[in-house]
């Protein structure tokens, strides 16, 4: 028997993931991710969460293996430091620029932009390895609300017309991509911050941002 009174329309539809743009967000966690095609390098990958979406929105589970932790109240996204990972570089002249030195400066710039640098320095926070440093500094950076300008590279899933995005923080340009106040953050510009991809491009090719080539990141401004 089909009873019309028993029909319950679904609520909370639409994307649960942040798209490229400028959003008010908080960092939930930071991790170092080594791309499979360059295991000696690292991306700095932030899990960010937008403002609570309100009634009718059911966010992604905080831990799919532990339902008791509930769901995120806002849209989330994993966002890399940029299009390219950090790697050690030996310039033609001058000293070697190490991967870990770049990551240290990059994360400390995030801390500065979020207004927690003085607290970190006052606590004399130290770590022996870059992995321990990134893990430990999360207690200062995570949970601070600010404005984030997120760029993206398109990719298409077979059978869908709407693009997905591999996300990364927009490159510093007179203003940072992370700031406490909206008027201090780099404005989102679709023409600059969206990298277009033709439909039919294999997803694994799009996800490989380095395309197997060595590219150096030495600008650690966020």
Backbone as ProteinMPNN parsed JSONL, in Angstrom:
{"seq_chain_A": "XXXXXXXXXXXXXXXXXXXXXXXXXXXXXXXXXXXXXXXXXXXXXXXXXXXXXXXXXXXXXXXXXXXXXXXXXXXXXXXXXXXXXXXXXXXXXXXXXXXXXXXXXXXXXXXXXXXXXXXXXXXXXXXXXXXXXXXXXXXXXXXXXXXXXXXXXXXXXXXXXXXXXXXXXXXXXXXXXXXXXXXXXXXXXXXXXXXXXXXXXXXXXXXXXXXXXXXXXXXXXX", "coords_chain_A": {"N_chain_A": [[0.848, -1.195, 0.0], [0.517, 2.25, -0.775], [0.847, 5.182, 0.896], [0.105, 8.473, 0.864], [0.337, 10.222, 2.993], [2.47, 9.348, 4.421], [4.711, 10.105, 3.153], [7.847, 11.647, 3.266], [9.565, 14.416, 2.492], [12.946, 14.849, 1.398], [15.431, 16.752, 3.069], [17.974, 19.329, 3.202], [19.494, 19.097, 0.883], [21.842, 19.429, -1.868], [25.262, 20.608, -2.258], [27.733, 19.502, 0.067], [30.185, 20.369, 0.322], [32.698, 22.88, 0.248], [32.953, 25.233, -2.369], [35.257, 26.836, -4.71], [36.062, 30.191, -3.773], [35.544, 33.093, -1.659], [35.279, 32.555, 1.695], [33.895, 32.553, 5.007], [35.555, 30.837, 7.431], [36.829, 28.155, 9.505], [39.859, 26.527, 10.434], [39.981, 23.098, 10.724], [41.765, 20.982, 10.891], [45.254, 20.333, 10.238], [47.475, 18.836, 7.966], [50.339, 17.074, 6.708], [50.838, 16.041, 3.46], [52.118, 13.693, 1.313], [52.575, 13.647, -2.13], [51.916, 10.893, -4.317], [53.522, 10.676, -6.571], [55.75, 12.092, -5.96], [57.226, 11.424, -3.421], [59.01, 12.532, -1.6], [58.327, 15.117, -1.17], [56.02, 17.56, 0.25], [52.603, 18.461, 0.561], [50.941, 21.042, 2.352], [48.034, 20.478, 3.865], [44.899, 21.668, 4.611], [42.014, 21.0, 6.471], [39.087, 22.635, 6.205], [36.245, 24.333, 7.557], [33.137, 25.79, 6.831], [30.771, 28.382, 7.852], [28.054, 27.445, 10.071], [25.322, 25.849, 8.485], [22.691, 25.736, 9.224], [19.21, 24.839, 9.934], [17.971, 21.853, 8.41], [20.246, 21.182, 7.054], [22.495, 18.599, 6.631], [25.548, 17.846, 7.435], [28.768, 16.483, 6.393], [29.928, 13.486, 7.909], [31.86, 13.662, 10.864], [33.558, 11.623, 11.579], [33.449, 8.789, 9.888], [33.63, 6.284, 10.923], [32.918, 6.545, 13.502], [30.096, 7.341, 14.534], [29.124, 8.71, 16.747], [30.406, 11.096, 17.006], [29.111, 12.873, 15.461], [28.061, 15.236, 12.867], [29.586, 17.611, 10.619], [28.741, 21.045, 10.98], [28.821, 22.923, 9.043], [29.708, 23.441, 5.557], [32.512, 21.655, 4.239], [36.007, 21.361, 3.269], [38.966, 20.02, 1.834], [41.95, 21.669, 1.56], [44.778, 22.504, -0.243], [48.111, 23.918, 0.197], [48.88, 25.204, -2.151], [49.103, 25.003, -5.751], [51.307, 23.428, -6.1], [53.518, 21.169, -4.439], [55.677, 21.41, -1.513], [59.198, 21.328, -1.762], [62.675, 20.458, -1.421], [65.154, 22.709, -2.561], [67.908, 23.6, -4.543], [69.29, 26.503, -5.346], [70.885, 28.135, -8.216], [72.785, 29.913, -7.233], [73.714, 30.539, -3.88], [72.343, 29.37, -0.692], [70.955, 26.107, 0.049], [67.456, 25.735, -0.109], [65.331, 24.415, 2.049], [62.766, 21.9, 2.12], [61.42, 21.641, 4.588], [61.95, 24.05, 5.87], [60.54, 25.848, 4.254], [57.907, 24.942, 4.678], [57.643, 25.448, 7.426], [57.805, 28.299, 7.444], [55.545, 28.863, 5.91], [53.36, 27.849, 7.43], [53.659, 29.348, 9.735], [53.082, 31.845, 8.711], [50.353, 31.532, 8.22], [49.524, 31.42, 10.88], [50.215, 34.02, 11.676], [48.473, 35.522, 10.04], [46.044, 34.779, 11.11], [46.149, 35.885, 13.562], [47.407, 34.674, 15.779], [50.089, 34.436, 16.129], [51.713, 35.82, 18.025], [50.933, 34.608, 20.422], [51.843, 31.977, 20.021], [54.605, 32.423, 19.901], [55.004, 33.543, 22.415], [54.518, 31.36, 24.013], [56.735, 29.943, 23.429], [56.858, 27.839, 21.605], [58.119, 24.836, 20.316], [59.459, 22.255, 18.157], [60.902, 19.136, 17.209], [60.852, 18.022, 14.659], [59.5, 18.695, 11.374], [57.09, 17.445, 10.986], [56.175, 16.979, 13.615], [56.011, 19.616, 14.391], [53.932, 20.691, 12.778], [51.799, 19.13, 13.655], [51.667, 19.883, 16.383], [51.199, 22.65, 16.321], [48.603, 22.969, 15.679], [46.867, 23.343, 17.815], [46.849, 26.026, 18.233], [46.067, 27.234, 15.834], [43.789, 25.971, 14.795], [40.226, 26.264, 14.837], [40.011, 29.002, 14.85], [38.185, 31.592, 13.563], [38.08, 33.006, 10.357], [38.621, 34.682, 7.197], [38.779, 33.07, 4.099], [40.264, 32.69, 0.997], [39.733, 30.635, -1.587], [41.049, 28.814, -4.211], [40.692, 26.847, -7.258], [41.092, 23.869, -9.256], [39.47, 22.592, -11.988], [37.787, 19.43, -12.349], [36.094, 16.764, -13.985], [33.623, 14.389, -13.221], [32.739, 11.346, -14.648], [29.686, 11.306, -16.365], [28.584, 13.482, -15.137], [27.729, 16.927, -15.385], [28.43, 19.129, -13.923], [31.329, 20.665, -12.651], [33.833, 19.305, -10.41], [36.274, 20.259, -7.903], [39.76, 20.493, -7.381], [41.173, 21.76, -4.634], [42.927, 24.69, -3.525], [44.761, 27.156, -1.667], [44.46, 30.524, -2.696], [47.01, 32.315, -4.448], [49.153, 34.629, -2.845], [48.569, 38.045, -3.398], [49.127, 41.107, -3.133], [47.272, 41.113, -1.082], [46.63, 38.693, 1.534], [45.567, 35.212, 1.312], [44.311, 34.292, 3.512], [42.776, 35.755, 6.246], [41.847, 37.606, 9.199], [39.846, 39.525, 8.996], [37.327, 40.403, 6.609], [37.794, 42.507, 4.804], [40.504, 42.507, 4.613], [41.351, 40.32, 3.227], [42.418, 38.579, 0.269], [40.495, 39.276, -2.568], [38.18, 37.047, -4.149], [38.579, 36.001, -7.476], [37.168, 34.813, -10.194], [38.182, 34.505, -12.809], [40.879, 34.385, -12.399], [41.295, 32.592, -10.311], [40.125, 30.162, -10.851], [40.965, 27.281, -12.484], [40.445, 26.132, -15.569], [39.244, 23.062, -16.981], [38.951, 20.812, -19.625], [36.023, 18.945, -20.34], [36.013, 15.437, -19.985], [38.675, 15.072, -19.458], [40.883, 12.859, -17.849], [40.342, 12.021, -14.43], [42.496, 11.323, -12.756], [44.624, 12.551, -14.018], [44.06, 15.244, -13.698], [44.16, 15.47, -10.936], [46.824, 15.151, -10.425], [48.638, 17.564, -9.803], [51.221, 18.436, -10.232], [51.94, 17.209, -12.52], [53.943, 15.348, -12.797], [56.281, 16.773, -12.987], [59.123, 18.617, -11.719], [58.558, 21.281, -9.706], [59.209, 24.28, -8.06], [58.427, 25.626, -4.9], [58.819, 28.587, -3.421], [57.748, 30.813, -2.4], [56.264, 31.606, 0.454], [54.228, 33.091, 1.468], [50.856, 33.463, 2.493]], "CA_chain_A": [[0.0, 0.0, 0.0], [1.229, 3.517, -0.821], [0.097, 6.169, 1.656], [0.692, 9.788, 0.613], [0.614, 10.909, 4.253], [3.72, 8.837, 4.976], [5.834, 10.634, 2.383], [8.652, 12.667, 3.943], [10.548, 14.948, 1.545], [14.309, 14.979, 1.893], [15.901, 18.121, 3.293], [19.427, 19.447, 3.288], [20.132, 18.71, -0.356], [22.892, 20.307, -2.342], [26.633, 20.243, -1.93], [28.206, 19.573, 1.444], [31.596, 20.714, 0.185], [32.935, 24.26, -0.165], [33.464, 25.507, -3.711], [36.16, 27.989, -4.742], [35.442, 31.463, -3.427], [35.956, 33.62, -0.358], [34.339, 32.038, 2.684], [34.257, 32.614, 6.421], [35.863, 29.444, 7.764], [37.824, 27.822, 10.516], [40.653, 25.341, 10.137], [39.674, 21.981, 11.616], [43.004, 20.231, 11.081], [46.31, 20.531, 9.242], [48.268, 17.623, 7.789], [51.313, 17.035, 5.62], [50.463, 14.972, 2.541], [53.115, 13.47, 0.275], [51.973, 13.144, -3.363], [52.5, 9.594, -4.651], [54.5, 10.796, -7.64], [56.912, 12.799, -5.424], [57.048, 11.125, -1.995], [59.911, 13.298, -0.741], [57.775, 16.46, -0.991], [54.822, 17.633, 1.083], [51.588, 19.503, 0.586], [50.274, 21.378, 3.608], [46.614, 20.325, 3.558], [44.015, 22.092, 5.7], [40.576, 20.724, 6.46], [38.412, 23.849, 6.648], [34.784, 24.241, 7.697], [32.438, 27.063, 6.742], [29.786, 28.704, 8.882], [26.924, 26.518, 10.15], [24.321, 26.05, 7.431], [21.371, 25.868, 9.833], [18.238, 23.744, 9.876], [17.815, 21.176, 7.137], [21.542, 20.807, 6.487], [23.193, 17.496, 7.281], [26.917, 17.878, 6.95], [29.541, 15.248, 6.299], [30.26, 12.917, 9.212], [33.203, 13.99, 11.364], [34.321, 10.37, 11.5], [32.47, 7.805, 9.414], [33.755, 5.078, 11.748], [32.466, 6.854, 14.857], [28.921, 8.211, 14.369], [28.832, 9.495, 17.945], [31.034, 12.415, 16.876], [28.188, 13.748, 14.746], [28.384, 15.757, 11.541], [29.982, 19.016, 10.548], [27.603, 21.948, 10.889], [28.986, 23.705, 7.825], [30.377, 22.767, 4.444], [33.931, 21.459, 4.502], [36.847, 21.109, 2.109], [40.408, 19.853, 2.018], [42.566, 22.713, 0.74], [46.238, 22.459, -0.234], [48.822, 25.199, 0.273], [48.928, 25.784, -3.486], [49.054, 23.987, -6.804], [52.498, 22.592, -6.068], [53.981, 20.771, -3.112], [56.96, 21.938, -1.063], [60.313, 20.42, -1.991], [63.981, 21.078, -1.221], [65.651, 23.309, -3.792], [69.252, 24.177, -4.552], [69.37, 27.527, -6.39], [72.2, 28.222, -8.857], [73.655, 30.604, -6.293], [73.106, 30.655, -2.555], [72.167, 28.178, 0.129], [69.818, 25.232, -0.202], [66.182, 26.08, 0.522], [64.806, 23.101, 2.376], [61.314, 21.672, 2.166], [60.883, 21.87, 5.932], [62.041, 25.487, 6.136], [59.424, 26.476, 3.553], [56.669, 24.58, 5.367], [57.647, 26.199, 8.685], [57.451, 29.689, 7.161], [54.172, 28.908, 5.399], [52.408, 27.646, 8.525], [53.753, 30.503, 10.631], [52.341, 32.94, 8.076], [48.936, 31.295, 8.534], [49.344, 31.84, 12.271], [50.244, 35.49, 11.705], [47.255, 36.039, 9.417], [44.917, 34.491, 11.994], [46.307, 36.635, 14.8], [47.84, 33.851, 16.918], [51.551, 34.31, 16.107], [52.294, 36.277, 19.287], [50.658, 33.585, 21.424], [52.757, 30.867, 19.754], [55.954, 32.832, 20.284], [55.021, 33.728, 23.864], [54.596, 30.023, 24.599], [58.031, 29.376, 23.027], [56.539, 26.539, 21.014], [59.177, 24.231, 19.508], [59.304, 20.851, 17.79], [62.14, 18.625, 16.633], [60.663, 17.704, 13.253], [58.418, 19.472, 10.77], [55.847, 16.697, 11.213], [55.734, 17.28, 14.976], [55.67, 21.038, 14.439], [52.606, 20.894, 12.189], [50.836, 18.508, 14.566], [51.552, 20.638, 17.623], [50.735, 24.03, 16.148], [47.164, 22.969, 15.424], [46.12, 23.818, 18.981], [46.77, 27.476, 18.14], [45.478, 27.689, 14.575], [42.463, 25.392, 14.542], [39.119, 26.852, 15.577], [39.998, 30.458, 14.715], [37.378, 31.968, 12.401], [38.617, 34.064, 9.52], [38.17, 34.658, 5.798], [39.683, 32.232, 3.311], [40.024, 32.716, -0.447], [40.092, 29.299, -2.048], [41.076, 28.633, -5.659], [40.444, 25.448, -7.608], [41.297, 23.333, -10.602], [38.314, 21.776, -12.324], [37.795, 18.104, -12.969], [34.742, 16.269, -14.218], [33.328, 12.986, -12.997], [31.98, 10.822, -15.784], [28.241, 11.302, -16.192], [28.135, 14.711, -14.485], [28.071, 18.145, -16.109], [28.967, 20.125, -12.996], [32.712, 20.303, -12.286], [34.379, 19.28, -9.062], [37.481, 21.074, -7.837], [40.888, 20.226, -6.5], [41.228, 23.082, -4.024], [44.173, 25.186, -2.947], [44.651, 28.563, -1.296], [44.873, 31.45, -3.744], [48.352, 32.858, -4.268], [49.232, 35.986, -2.301], [48.648, 39.106, -4.387], [48.875, 42.355, -2.394], [46.568, 40.709, 0.133], [46.758, 37.251, 1.764], [44.38, 34.383, 1.072], [43.713, 34.034, 4.828], [42.818, 36.948, 7.089], [40.796, 37.659, 10.213], [38.772, 40.418, 8.558], [37.012, 40.219, 5.193], [38.388, 43.554, 3.969], [41.946, 42.293, 4.548], [41.657, 39.09, 2.507], [42.459, 38.666, -1.188], [39.167, 39.009, -3.132], [38.106, 35.954, -5.117], [38.426, 36.404, -8.874], [36.972, 33.552, -10.911], [39.045, 34.448, -13.979], [42.244, 34.102, -11.944], [41.362, 31.551, -9.284], [39.576, 28.901, -11.342], [41.699, 26.714, -13.617], [39.474, 25.376, -16.347], [39.644, 21.773, -17.531], [37.973, 20.319, -20.58], [35.316, 17.719, -19.991], [36.624, 14.243, -20.555], [40.021, 14.903, -18.941], [40.881, 11.858, -16.783], [40.424, 12.598, -13.092], [43.828, 11.139, -12.173], [45.514, 13.537, -14.61], [43.766, 16.533, -13.079], [44.59, 15.445, -9.541], [48.271, 15.243, -10.389], [48.866, 18.967, -10.109], [52.589, 18.664, -10.681], [52.111, 16.557, -13.816], [55.182, 14.593, -12.802], [57.426, 17.646, -13.142], [59.629, 19.255, -10.515], [58.316, 22.711, -9.625], [59.69, 24.721, -6.762], [57.648, 26.616, -4.169], [59.683, 29.339, -2.5], [56.929, 31.899, -1.866], [55.487, 30.983, 1.521], [53.137, 33.961, 1.899], [49.542, 32.813, 2.339]], "C_chain_A": [[0.883, 1.243, 0.0], [0.347, 4.585, -0.178], [0.781, 7.532, 1.505], [1.068, 10.497, 1.905], [1.942, 10.473, 4.871], [4.953, 9.373, 4.238], [6.521, 11.756, 3.149], [9.699, 13.182, 2.967], [11.91, 15.084, 2.197], [14.655, 16.452, 2.048], [17.414, 18.12, 3.297], [20.141, 19.005, 2.032], [21.191, 19.716, -0.769], [24.249, 19.867, -1.832], [26.929, 20.393, -0.443], [29.663, 20.006, 1.503], [31.723, 22.157, -0.289], [33.461, 24.304, -1.598], [34.509, 26.616, -3.635], [35.404, 29.283, -4.466], [36.073, 32.004, -2.156], [34.887, 33.257, 0.658], [34.833, 32.374, 4.093], [34.382, 31.186, 6.914], [36.702, 29.37, 9.027], [38.604, 26.607, 10.027], [40.337, 24.284, 11.186], [40.935, 21.177, 11.915], [43.976, 20.59, 9.97], [47.121, 19.244, 9.175], [49.268, 17.831, 6.66], [51.009, 15.821, 4.759], [51.518, 14.868, 1.444], [52.435, 12.958, -0.986], [52.665, 11.849, -3.793], [53.578, 9.667, -5.717], [55.748, 11.554, -7.197], [56.927, 12.631, -3.907], [57.966, 11.907, -1.068], [59.412, 14.726, -0.509], [56.51, 16.389, -0.144], [53.9, 18.75, 0.596], [51.254, 19.787, 2.049], [48.782, 21.404, 3.289], [45.775, 20.679, 4.781], [42.605, 21.579, 5.454], [39.901, 21.958, 7.029], [36.905, 23.624, 6.66], [34.189, 25.629, 7.636], [31.454, 27.257, 7.877], [28.67, 27.663, 8.918], [25.841, 26.869, 9.146], [22.898, 26.13, 7.987], [20.482, 24.66, 9.614], [18.146, 23.17, 8.466], [19.11, 20.755, 6.497], [22.141, 19.672, 7.303], [24.586, 17.401, 6.682], [27.559, 16.506, 6.898], [29.912, 14.778, 7.701], [31.684, 13.301, 9.626], [34.116, 12.771, 11.321], [33.335, 9.276, 11.119], [32.525, 6.505, 10.208], [33.289, 5.295, 13.18], [31.303, 7.839, 14.781], [28.617, 9.084, 15.578], [29.445, 10.893, 17.883], [30.162, 13.393, 16.089], [28.715, 14.217, 13.401], [28.862, 17.196, 11.629], [28.737, 19.882, 10.358], [27.666, 22.812, 9.634], [29.602, 22.859, 6.72], [31.87, 22.691, 4.737], [34.682, 21.298, 3.185], [38.27, 20.847, 2.58], [41.102, 20.786, 1.038], [44.082, 22.635, 0.881], [46.834, 23.858, -0.154], [48.853, 25.923, -1.069], [48.841, 24.674, -4.509], [50.192, 22.986, -6.683], [52.934, 22.313, -4.633], [55.327, 21.42, -2.795], [58.046, 20.884, -1.25], [61.609, 21.18, -1.728], [64.541, 21.54, -2.562], [67.05, 23.876, -3.586], [69.328, 25.209, -5.675], [70.76, 27.552, -7.011], [73.24, 28.918, -7.985], [72.949, 30.682, -4.943], [72.904, 29.319, -1.886], [70.941, 27.377, -0.306], [68.6, 25.732, 0.56], [65.453, 24.768, 0.792], [63.285, 23.074, 2.351], [60.759, 22.085, 3.52], [60.926, 23.341, 6.32], [60.874, 26.22, 5.477], [58.103, 26.188, 4.264], [56.549, 25.347, 6.684], [57.195, 27.64, 8.442], [56.005, 29.814, 6.699], [53.162, 28.812, 6.545], [52.463, 28.815, 9.513], [53.078, 31.736, 10.025], [50.836, 32.768, 8.249], [48.647, 31.776, 9.952], [49.319, 33.36, 12.389], [48.938, 36.059, 11.153], [46.018, 35.827, 10.285], [45.076, 35.117, 13.384], [46.77, 35.843, 16.002], [49.363, 33.719, 16.99], [52.168, 34.708, 17.439], [52.079, 35.257, 20.394], [51.618, 32.407, 21.259], [54.166, 31.21, 20.216], [56.067, 33.038, 21.79], [55.13, 32.394, 24.583], [55.908, 29.319, 24.281], [57.85, 27.962, 22.466], [57.679, 26.063, 20.115], [58.811, 22.787, 19.188], [60.575, 20.398, 17.082], [62.046, 18.323, 15.144], [59.522, 18.538, 12.692], [57.076, 18.767, 10.958], [55.295, 16.987, 12.605], [55.315, 18.745, 15.11], [54.257, 21.28, 13.924], [51.529, 20.285, 13.082], [50.601, 19.381, 15.799], [50.952, 22.016, 17.464], [49.232, 24.101, 15.903], [46.367, 23.519, 16.602], [45.99, 25.339, 18.989], [45.931, 27.929, 16.946], [44.047, 27.199, 14.39], [41.405, 26.059, 15.423], [39.057, 28.359, 15.538], [39.24, 30.814, 13.437], [38.017, 33.133, 11.665], [38.036, 33.949, 8.121], [39.242, 33.992, 4.942], [39.305, 32.353, 1.833], [40.624, 31.449, -1.051], [39.976, 29.247, -3.568], [40.845, 27.163, -5.981], [40.763, 25.123, -9.046], [40.168, 22.361, -10.897], [38.694, 20.341, -12.682], [36.359, 17.612, -13.036], [34.664, 14.782, -13.93], [32.42, 12.501, -14.122], [30.489, 10.771, -15.464], [27.688, 12.55, -15.555], [28.604, 15.928, -15.283], [28.707, 19.205, -15.22], [30.386, 19.738, -12.583], [32.894, 20.142, -10.787], [35.693, 20.057, -9.087], [38.526, 20.43, -6.925], [41.292, 21.588, -5.937], [42.602, 23.412, -3.456], [43.985, 26.659, -2.615], [45.186, 29.443, -2.42], [46.235, 32.05, -3.414], [48.28, 34.295, -3.774], [49.386, 37.0, -3.43], [48.19, 40.406, -3.735], [48.113, 42.112, -1.098], [46.714, 39.197, 0.289], [45.461, 36.514, 1.463], [43.693, 33.981, 2.368], [43.864, 35.29, 5.665], [41.679, 36.896, 8.092], [39.595, 38.461, 9.742], [38.579, 40.301, 7.05], [37.688, 41.263, 4.312], [39.907, 43.426, 3.858], [42.335, 41.078, 3.716], [41.654, 39.348, 1.004], [41.075, 38.369, -1.763], [39.225, 37.861, -4.139], [37.834, 36.516, -6.502], [38.347, 35.141, -9.705], [37.925, 33.411, -12.089], [40.479, 34.065, -13.615], [42.304, 32.824, -11.123], [40.677, 30.247, -9.656], [40.397, 28.462, -12.554], [40.758, 25.774, -14.342], [40.085, 24.085, -16.882], [38.565, 21.298, -18.483], [37.309, 19.056, -20.062], [35.971, 16.537, -20.694], [38.064, 14.046, -20.136], [40.005, 13.887, -17.806], [41.1, 12.489, -15.42], [41.83, 12.467, -12.529], [44.831, 12.128, -12.768], [45.303, 14.904, -13.976], [44.29, 16.568, -11.653], [46.097, 15.548, -9.395], [48.668, 16.663, -10.775], [50.266, 19.237, -10.64], [52.869, 18.022, -12.026], [53.436, 15.814, -13.926], [56.426, 15.442, -12.933], [57.859, 18.207, -11.79], [59.359, 20.755, -10.619], [58.609, 23.145, -8.206], [58.739, 25.767, -6.175], [58.581, 27.308, -3.202], [58.955, 30.543, -1.914], [55.996, 31.325, -0.823], [54.443, 31.947, 2.113], [51.812, 33.285, 1.599], [48.527, 33.874, 1.933]], "O_chain_A": [[1.892, 1.284, 0.704], [-0.757, 4.858, -0.648], [1.906, 7.719, 1.967], [2.011, 11.288, 1.924], [2.475, 11.155, 5.746], [6.089, 9.128, 4.646], [5.875, 12.692, 3.619], [10.637, 12.455, 2.641], [12.022, 15.391, 3.384], [14.224, 17.291, 1.256], [18.056, 17.073, 3.383], [21.292, 18.575, 2.103], [21.405, 20.725, -0.098], [24.375, 18.897, -1.084], [26.429, 21.306, 0.213], [30.291, 20.015, 2.562], [30.946, 22.607, -1.131], [34.312, 23.502, -1.981], [34.635, 27.27, -2.6], [34.254, 29.446, -4.875], [37.032, 31.43, -1.639], [33.72, 33.614, 0.494], [36.036, 32.467, 4.335], [33.431, 30.409, 6.829], [37.207, 30.371, 9.536], [38.075, 25.766, 9.3], [40.416, 24.544, 12.387], [41.151, 20.743, 13.046], [43.586, 21.081, 8.911], [47.419, 18.635, 10.203], [49.063, 18.66, 5.774], [50.929, 14.7, 5.262], [51.781, 15.837, 0.732], [51.771, 11.923, -0.933], [53.881, 11.725, -3.645], [54.458, 8.808, -5.765], [56.707, 11.658, -7.962], [56.67, 13.59, -3.179], [57.727, 11.945, 0.139], [60.013, 15.468, 0.268], [55.995, 15.308, 0.142], [54.355, 19.844, 0.261], [51.281, 18.884, 2.885], [48.321, 22.255, 2.529], [45.917, 20.076, 5.844], [42.071, 21.712, 4.353], [40.106, 22.301, 8.194], [36.367, 22.837, 5.881], [34.668, 26.545, 8.304], [31.32, 26.403, 8.754], [28.37, 27.055, 7.891], [25.488, 28.036, 8.976], [21.988, 26.556, 7.275], [20.933, 23.604, 9.171], [18.23, 23.891, 7.472], [19.097, 20.04, 5.494], [22.277, 19.777, 8.522], [24.766, 16.932, 5.558], [26.969, 15.505, 7.306], [30.179, 15.597, 8.58], [32.603, 13.262, 8.807], [35.312, 12.891, 11.055], [32.49, 8.882, 11.923], [31.583, 5.714, 10.175], [33.262, 4.36, 13.981], [31.501, 9.043, 14.945], [27.926, 10.094, 15.45], [29.039, 11.779, 18.636], [30.438, 14.592, 16.053], [29.681, 13.672, 12.868], [28.575, 17.904, 12.594], [27.8, 19.496, 9.66], [26.652, 23.372, 9.217], [29.968, 21.704, 6.935], [32.423, 23.564, 5.406], [34.078, 21.121, 2.127], [38.714, 21.386, 3.594], [40.874, 20.71, -0.17], [44.61, 22.692, 1.992], [46.153, 24.852, -0.404], [48.851, 27.154, -1.1], [48.539, 23.531, -4.169], [50.066, 21.838, -7.108], [52.734, 23.133, -3.737], [56.021, 21.912, -3.684], [57.849, 19.708, -0.944], [61.636, 22.409, -1.805], [64.415, 20.846, -3.571], [67.332, 24.542, -2.59], [69.423, 24.833, -6.843], [71.714, 27.053, -6.414], [74.419, 28.562, -7.997], [71.734, 30.869, -4.877], [73.246, 28.271, -2.433], [70.023, 27.899, -0.939], [68.697, 26.107, 1.729], [65.01, 24.094, -0.139], [62.62, 24.094, 2.535], [59.754, 22.791, 3.598], [60.038, 23.825, 7.021], [60.285, 27.117, 6.081], [57.277, 27.085, 4.434], [55.472, 25.841, 7.019], [56.315, 28.146, 9.138], [55.317, 30.769, 7.06], [52.221, 29.603, 6.618], [51.438, 29.221, 10.06], [52.559, 32.578, 10.758], [50.117, 33.755, 8.408], [47.65, 32.456, 10.195], [48.499, 33.919, 13.118], [48.363, 36.977, 11.739], [45.059, 36.595, 10.209], [44.246, 34.907, 14.268], [46.56, 36.272, 17.136], [49.877, 32.972, 17.822], [53.054, 34.014, 17.939], [52.964, 35.062, 21.227], [52.146, 31.895, 22.245], [54.839, 30.393, 20.845], [57.107, 32.743, 22.38], [55.759, 32.301, 25.637], [56.173, 28.231, 24.792], [58.583, 27.033, 22.805], [58.147, 26.807, 19.252], [57.973, 22.178, 19.852], [61.245, 21.199, 16.429], [63.055, 18.364, 14.44], [58.677, 19.03, 13.441], [56.041, 19.423, 11.077], [54.096, 17.215, 12.766], [54.384, 19.07, 15.847], [53.474, 21.989, 14.555], [50.458, 20.869, 13.246], [49.458, 19.589, 16.206], [50.27, 22.506, 18.365], [48.653, 25.188, 15.919], [45.301, 24.101, 16.406], [45.122, 25.885, 19.672], [45.175, 28.896, 17.042], [43.194, 27.93, 13.886], [41.649, 26.375, 16.588], [38.154, 28.953, 16.126], [39.619, 30.38, 12.349], [38.439, 34.117, 12.273], [37.079, 33.211, 7.892], [40.43, 34.298, 5.04], [38.149, 32.14, 1.468], [41.835, 31.23, -1.029], [38.941, 29.591, -4.138], [40.807, 26.327, -5.078], [40.712, 25.978, -9.93], [39.939, 21.417, -10.142], [39.762, 20.075, -13.234], [35.517, 18.008, -12.23], [35.531, 14.01, -14.342], [31.456, 13.17, -14.493], [30.084, 10.255, -14.422], [26.472, 12.696, -15.431], [29.725, 15.959, -15.791], [29.435, 20.074, -15.701], [30.619, 18.592, -12.201], [32.192, 20.77, -9.994], [36.167, 20.461, -10.148], [38.214, 19.901, -5.858], [41.707, 22.471, -6.688], [43.329, 22.542, -2.976], [43.146, 27.333, -3.213], [46.223, 29.152, -3.017], [46.567, 32.265, -2.249], [47.449, 35.079, -4.231], [50.229, 36.835, -4.311], [47.011, 40.756, -3.783], [48.3, 42.84, -0.123], [46.9, 38.489, -0.701], [44.393, 37.12, 1.371], [42.612, 33.394, 2.339], [44.963, 35.833, 5.781], [40.67, 36.228, 7.867], [38.455, 38.118, 10.053], [39.542, 40.123, 6.303], [38.112, 40.952, 3.199], [40.532, 44.157, 3.09], [43.523, 40.826, 3.515], [40.956, 40.243, 0.528], [40.52, 37.308, -1.478], [40.195, 37.722, -4.885], [36.981, 37.385, -6.684], [39.357, 34.465, -9.903], [38.427, 32.318, -12.348], [41.201, 33.49, -14.429], [43.262, 32.058, -11.231], [40.652, 29.315, -8.852], [40.505, 29.198, -13.535], [40.329, 24.755, -13.8], [41.274, 24.022, -17.193], [37.379, 21.379, -18.164], [37.944, 18.212, -19.43], [36.416, 16.633, -21.838], [38.645, 12.995, -20.405], [39.202, 14.02, -16.882], [41.937, 13.378, -15.264], [42.32, 13.396, -11.887], [45.79, 12.506, -12.096], [46.263, 15.638, -13.743], [44.811, 17.592, -11.209], [46.595, 15.984, -8.356], [48.994, 16.933, -11.931], [50.467, 20.171, -11.416], [53.923, 18.259, -12.617], [53.985, 15.669, -15.018], [57.53, 14.901, -12.986], [57.072, 18.267, -10.844], [59.874, 21.421, -11.518], [58.281, 22.435, -7.255], [58.302, 26.681, -6.875], [59.082, 26.686, -2.265], [59.484, 31.219, -1.032], [55.037, 30.632, -1.163], [53.843, 31.648, 3.146], [51.662, 32.616, 0.577], [47.351, 33.563, 1.745]]}, "name": "protein", "num_of_chains": 1, "seq": "XXXXXXXXXXXXXXXXXXXXXXXXXXXXXXXXXXXXXXXXXXXXXXXXXXXXXXXXXXXXXXXXXXXXXXXXXXXXXXXXXXXXXXXXXXXXXXXXXXXXXXXXXXXXXXXXXXXXXXXXXXXXXXXXXXXXXXXXXXXXXXXXXXXXXXXXXXXXXXXXXXXXXXXXXXXXXXXXXXXXXXXXXXXXXXXXXXXXXXXXXXXXXXXXXXXXXXXXXXXXXX"}
